Amino acid sequence: LRAFFVIQESATFELTEIIRLLILSGSGCETYRFGSKSLMDFAVNVGNVSLAELIMKKRKKKKKCELYDHEQLRTAIANGREDLVKALLNSGGDVNAPDPHSGATALCIAAIHGRHAIARYLVSIGASVKCSTREGQNALAFAARKNHEELGKFLIDEELKASSRYIDSHGIGFQYE
């Protein structure tokens, strides 16, 4: 099993099947770590949603470790894998959880990489457009800095909607359309 990290970029299908069989056999390998790498890292890096879901399912039963970590979510977003992002977050993740190092949320990562479809999905499941990093940068600032114009417009609209709901709930009477 240790060897799969060395050759993970080649023979991906075969390795995926070997890992799937090891997990299904009850070996407990879904929680193994080799240095800083895990089987979940492998599943995310090769973009295998079904393997990631299987690993999370087994991890959930054991309750020994996190279902996934922020680095895996960030990789899925950066690679534009909306299906994998959905699988990770549907397993019970917090869409607004900040990265432990930078404080960036999933929406900030989507904005950095110009992943408009993923950003829309994140907002649809409750991602806050107002969350910011430790340095005070939010998703809109990242989209603007990276010249992701359409994503920036979307985030502005979402901020206006959030503000209008706040204002309207306090009796001011403004409604965003």
C-alpha positions as CSV (number, residue, x, y, z in Angstrom):
1,L,0.0,0.0,0.0
2,R,2.9,2.4,0.8
3,A,4.0,2.1,-2.8
4,F,0.9,3.6,-4.2
5,F,2.0,7.1,-3.2
6,V,5.1,6.7,-5.4
7,I,3.3,5.6,-8.5
8,Q,-0.1,7.2,-7.9
9,E,0.0,9.2,-11.2
10,S,0.4,6.0,-13.3
11,A,-1.9,3.0,-13.3
12,T,-4.6,5.1,-11.5
13,F,-7.4,2.7,-12.4
14,E,-5.6,-0.4,-11.1
15,L,-4.6,1.4,-7.9
16,T,-8.1,2.6,-7.3
17,E,-9.5,-0.9,-7.6
18,I,-6.9,-2.3,-5.2
19,I,-7.6,0.4,-2.7
20,R,-11.4,-0.1,-3.1
21,L,-10.9,-3.9,-2.4
22,L,-8.7,-3.2,0.6
23,I,-11.3,-0.9,2.1
24,L,-14.2,-3.3,1.4
25,S,-12.2,-6.1,3.0
26,G,-12.3,-4.3,6.3
27,S,-8.5,-3.8,6.5
28,G,-9.0,-0.3,8.1
29,C,-6.7,1.3,5.5
30,E,-9.1,4.2,5.0
31,T,-7.6,5.8,8.0
32,Y,-3.9,5.1,7.2
33,R,-1.5,8.0,6.7
34,F,1.9,7.9,5.1
35,G,3.6,11.0,6.3
36,S,1.3,13.8,5.3
37,K,-0.6,11.7,2.7
38,S,-3.7,9.6,3.0
39,L,-5.9,7.5,0.8
40,M,-8.4,10.3,0.8
41,D,-5.6,12.6,-0.7
42,F,-5.1,10.0,-3.4
43,A,-8.9,9.8,-4.2
44,V,-9.1,13.6,-4.4
45,N,-5.9,14.1,-6.4
46,V,-7.1,11.6,-9.1
47,G,-10.6,13.0,-8.9
48,N,-12.3,9.7,-8.0
49,V,-15.6,10.6,-6.4
50,S,-16.8,7.1,-5.8
51,L,-13.6,6.2,-4.0
52,A,-13.7,9.4,-1.9
53,E,-17.4,8.6,-1.0
54,L,-16.4,5.0,0.0
55,I,-13.5,6.3,2.2
56,M,-15.8,8.8,3.9
57,K,-18.5,6.2,4.5
58,K,-16.0,3.9,6.2
59,R,-14.5,6.8,8.2
60,K,-17.9,7.8,9.3
61,K,-18.6,4.3,10.7
62,K,-15.3,4.3,12.6
63,K,-15.5,7.9,13.9
64,K,-11.8,7.8,14.3
65,C,-10.8,10.7,12.1
66,E,-12.2,13.6,10.0
67,L,-14.0,12.6,6.9
68,Y,-11.8,14.9,4.9
69,D,-9.5,17.9,5.5
70,H,-9.5,21.4,4.1
71,E,-6.6,20.6,1.8
72,Q,-8.6,17.9,0.0
73,L,-11.6,20.3,-0.4
74,R,-9.2,23.0,-1.7
75,T,-7.7,20.5,-4.2
76,A,-11.1,19.5,-5.5
77,I,-12.1,23.2,-5.9
78,A,-8.8,24.2,-7.6
79,N,-9.2,21.3,-10.1
80,G,-12.8,22.3,-10.9
81,R,-14.3,19.1,-9.6
82,E,-17.8,20.2,-8.6
83,D,-18.9,16.5,-8.2
84,L,-16.1,15.9,-5.7
85,V,-16.8,19.2,-3.9
86,K,-20.4,18.1,-3.5
87,A,-19.4,14.7,-2.3
88,L,-17.1,16.1,0.3
89,L,-19.5,18.7,1.6
90,N,-22.5,16.4,1.5
91,S,-20.7,14.1,3.9
92,G,-21.3,16.6,6.6
93,G,-18.6,19.3,6.1
94,D,-19.1,22.9,7.1
95,V,-19.2,25.1,3.9
96,N,-17.9,28.1,5.9
97,A,-15.1,26.3,7.7
98,P,-11.9,28.3,7.4
99,D,-8.6,26.8,6.3
100,P,-6.5,26.4,9.5
101,H,-3.5,28.3,8.0
102,S,-4.9,31.1,5.9
103,G,-8.5,31.3,7.1
104,A,-9.8,31.1,3.5
105,T,-13.2,29.4,3.1
106,A,-14.2,27.2,0.3
107,L,-15.9,30.2,-1.4
108,C,-12.6,32.2,-1.2
109,I,-10.8,29.2,-2.9
110,A,-13.4,29.0,-5.6
111,A,-13.0,32.8,-6.2
112,I,-9.2,32.5,-6.4
113,H,-9.4,29.9,-9.1
114,G,-12.4,31.4,-11.0
115,R,-14.6,28.4,-10.3
116,H,-18.0,30.1,-10.9
117,A,-20.1,27.0,-11.0
118,I,-18.6,25.8,-7.7
119,A,-19.1,29.2,-6.2
120,R,-22.7,29.1,-7.1
121,Y,-23.1,25.7,-5.6
122,L,-21.3,26.8,-2.4
123,V,-23.6,29.8,-2.0
124,S,-26.7,27.7,-2.7
125,I,-25.8,25.4,0.3
126,G,-25.1,28.4,2.6
127,A,-21.6,29.7,2.0
128,S,-21.3,33.2,3.4
129,V,-20.2,35.8,0.9
130,K,-19.1,37.9,3.9
131,C,-16.5,35.4,5.3
132,S,-13.0,36.6,5.0
133,T,-9.4,35.3,5.6
134,R,-7.2,36.3,8.5
135,E,-5.9,39.2,6.4
136,G,-9.5,40.5,5.8
137,Q,-9.8,39.3,2.2
138,N,-13.2,37.9,1.1
139,A,-14.2,36.0,-2.0
140,L,-15.1,39.2,-3.9
141,A,-11.7,40.6,-3.2
142,F,-10.1,37.4,-4.6
143,A,-12.3,37.4,-7.7
144,A,-11.5,41.1,-8.4
145,R,-7.8,40.6,-7.9
146,K,-7.7,37.6,-10.3
147,N,-10.0,39.4,-12.9
148,H,-12.8,36.9,-12.6
149,E,-15.4,39.4,-13.7
150,E,-18.5,37.2,-14.0
151,L,-17.7,35.6,-10.6
152,G,-17.2,39.1,-9.1
153,K,-20.6,40.2,-10.4
154,F,-22.3,37.1,-9.0
155,L,-20.7,37.7,-5.6
156,I,-21.7,41.4,-5.6
157,D,-25.3,40.3,-6.3
158,E,-25.2,37.8,-3.5
159,E,-23.8,40.4,-1.1
160,L,-26.7,42.7,-2.1
161,K,-29.2,40.0,-1.6
162,A,-27.8,39.2,1.8
163,S,-27.8,42.8,2.8
164,S,-31.4,43.4,1.6
165,R,-32.6,40.3,3.6
166,Y,-30.9,41.8,6.7
167,I,-32.4,45.3,6.0
168,D,-35.8,43.9,5.2
169,S,-35.8,41.7,8.4
170,H,-35.3,44.9,10.4
171,G,-38.3,46.7,9.0
172,I,-36.6,49.1,6.7
173,G,-38.7,47.9,3.8
174,F,-36.0,47.6,1.1
175,Q,-36.3,44.6,-1.2
176,Y,-33.6,43.5,-3.7
177,E,-34.8,42.3,-7.1
